[in-house]
Amino acid sequence: MKRVVIWKVIKNLFFMEVMILSRLEFSRDYFNQLMGYYTLYKIGGIDGMKKRAKINRLGIYYSRYAKLYYINLYDIINPRTFPGFIKWFKDKATERHKLHL
């Protein structure tokens, strides 16, 4: 499987990853990766992007197939409980990788 990863934010609304893959699939690993990117954005922002931009979709563009798959964030994230997830994420990063986010 060949994979080239390019991520970008489109119009401050859409966080997308471009992939070159041999199969058209959306796996749990891809979901986790997108959620990780979004969580890191919420913790520390993205260089060159407004800090308070409101991203409302996460997506993958499968360039080999010219297909875009996206998820509406608020279909999968509860805004009331997400701060607790961010705390858990920071704690795990510190515990496993000695990172201090």
C-alpha positions in Angstrom: 0.0 0.0 0.0 1.4 3.4 -1.0 0.4 6.2 1.2 1.1 9.9 0.8 -0.3 12.0 3.6 -1.1 15.7 3.1 -3.4 17.5 5.4 -4.9 20.8 5.0 -7.7 23.0 6.3 -10.1 24.3 3.6 -11.8 27.6 4.4 -11.3 27.0 8.1 -14.2 24.5 8.1 -12.9 21.3 6.8 -9.8 19.3 8.0 -8.8 16.9 5.2 -6.1 14.4 4.5 -5.2 13.4 1.0 -4.2 9.7 0.6 -2.9 7.6 -2.3 -4.1 4.1 -1.3 -4.5 0.9 -3.3 -7.9 0.3 -1.7 -10.9 2.5 -1.2 -11.6 2.0 2.5 -12.2 4.0 5.6 -10.6 2.0 8.5 -10.6 2.6 12.3 -7.0 3.6 12.0 -7.9 6.4 9.5 -10.6 7.6 11.9 -8.3 7.6 14.8 -5.7 9.5 12.8 -8.2 12.2 11.8 -9.4 12.5 15.4 -5.8 12.7 16.6 -5.1 15.6 14.2 -8.3 17.4 15.3 -7.5 16.9 19.0 -4.0 18.2 18.5 -5.5 21.2 16.7 -7.8 21.9 19.7 -4.8 21.6 22.0 -2.2 23.7 20.2 -3.6 25.0 16.9 -2.1 24.6 13.4 0.7 26.9 12.3 -0.5 29.6 9.9 -4.2 29.1 10.8 -6.4 31.3 13.0 -6.6 29.8 16.5 -10.3 30.0 16.8 -11.2 28.7 13.3 -14.3 26.5 13.5 -13.6 23.1 11.9 -16.8 21.2 11.4 -15.8 18.3 9.2 -13.0 15.8 9.0 -12.3 14.1 5.7 -10.1 11.9 3.6 -9.7 12.5 -0.1 -8.8 9.3 -2.0 -6.9 10.8 -4.9 -6.6 7.5 -6.8 -10.4 7.2 -6.9 -11.2 10.9 -6.9 -13.5 10.3 -3.9 -14.0 12.4 -0.8 -15.3 10.9 2.4 -16.1 13.2 5.3 -17.6 13.1 8.7 -19.5 15.9 10.4 -17.7 16.5 13.7 -20.9 17.1 15.7 -22.2 13.7 14.6 -19.4 12.1 16.5 -18.3 14.6 19.2 -20.3 15.7 22.2 -19.1 19.3 22.9 -19.8 18.8 26.6 -17.6 15.7 27.0 -14.9 16.5 24.5 -12.9 18.6 27.0 -12.6 15.4 29.1 -11.3 13.5 26.1 -8.7 16.2 25.5 -7.5 15.9 29.1 -7.3 12.1 28.7 -5.4 12.5 25.4 -2.9 14.9 27.1 -2.4 12.5 30.0 -1.8 9.5 27.7 0.7 11.5 25.6 2.5 12.5 28.8 2.4 8.9 30.2 3.4 7.0 27.0 5.7 9.4 25.2 6.8 11.8 27.9 5.2 14.7 26.0 3.8 17.6 27.8 0.9 19.1 25.7 
